[in-house]
Each structure stands twice: as structure tokens, then as C-alpha cells.
Amino acid sequence: MNTKRVGQILKESREDKKLSVKDVSKETNIAAKYIIALETEDYSQFPAETFALGFLKNYASYLKLDTAMLLNLYRGEQIE
């Protein structure tokens, strides 16, 4: 069972690829504050959950991660 949380997976993957938040922001057109919010799981930064889900999907896809798995993990964390 994956015990890592969404934010941890995103941050570790970004760091493994030697990317800065600024790099990701430029490449994905996602504001740096939202990338940091995803990595720290501070979902209160998003105007609505739709934005959090959309940015999560784009960010995960950019990092070549399993988007469906991360979205399911996110939903599970929201239920907790």
C-alpha cells in the first residue's frame, strides 16, 4: 500500500527530475503558488476543488506520473 501522500509524491518526483517550482510553473502555466499548494497539500489556496483537480492532473501528467492513481489518492485524502 502506498503510504505517501499526494504532495510528497509530487515534490519528490519534481526534485528527482532536478526541476524548480519556477521551472514547472513556466512549463505548465500553473502559478508557482498553486504548485507549492499542491506539494504542501494546502488546498485552501484554490478558488474551487475543480481547480485543485485540474492543476493536480496537469502537474502529475507533466511529471509523467500515474494521474489516475494520484487523483484517487487525492480523493481518498479529502475523505479522511
C-alpha positions in Angstrom: 0.0 0.0 0.0 1.3 3.5 -0.9 1.7 5.4 2.3 3.0 8.5 0.6 0.6 11.4 0.3 -0.1 13.4 -3.0 2.1 16.4 -2.1 5.0 14.2 -1.1 4.8 12.2 -4.4 4.7 15.4 -6.5 7.5 17.1 -4.6 9.8 14.1 -4.7 9.2 13.5 -8.4 9.9 17.1 -9.2 13.1 17.1 -7.1 14.2 13.8 -8.7 13.9 15.5 -12.1 16.0 18.4 -10.7 13.2 20.9 -11.5 12.5 24.0 -9.5 9.0 25.2 -8.8 9.7 28.1 -11.2 10.7 25.6 -14.0 7.4 23.7 -13.5 5.4 26.9 -13.4 6.9 28.1 -16.7 6.4 24.8 -18.4 2.9 24.1 -17.2 1.5 27.6 -17.0 0.4 26.8 -13.4 1.2 29.6 -11.0 4.0 28.8 -8.6 1.7 29.4 -5.6 -0.6 26.6 -6.8 2.3 24.2 -7.4 3.5 24.9 -3.8 -0.1 24.5 -2.6 -0.3 21.0 -4.2 3.0 20.0 -2.8 2.1 21.1 0.7 -1.5 19.9 0.3 -2.8 23.4 1.2 -6.0 23.0 -0.9 -7.5 26.1 0.6 -5.4 28.1 -1.8 -7.6 27.1 -4.7 -10.7 29.0 -5.6 -12.6 25.7 -6.0 -11.9 22.0 -5.9 -12.2 21.9 -9.7 -9.0 24.0 -9.9 -7.1 21.7 -7.5 -8.1 18.6 -9.5 -7.2 20.3 -12.9 -3.9 21.5 -11.7 -3.1 18.2 -10.0 -3.9 16.4 -13.2 -1.7 18.7 -15.3 1.2 18.7 -12.8 1.1 14.9 -12.5 1.0 14.5 -16.3 3.9 16.9 -16.7 5.9 14.8 -14.2 4.9 11.7 -16.1 3.2 10.2 -13.0 0.2 8.0 -12.9 -2.6 10.6 -13.0 -5.5 8.3 -12.2 -3.6 6.9 -9.1 -2.9 10.4 -7.9 -6.4 11.6 -8.4 -7.8 8.6 -6.5 -5.2 9.2 -3.7 -6.3 12.9 -3.6 -10.0 11.9 -3.3 -9.1 9.4 -0.5 -7.2 12.1 1.4 -10.2 14.5 1.1 -12.5 11.9 2.7 -10.1 11.4 5.6 
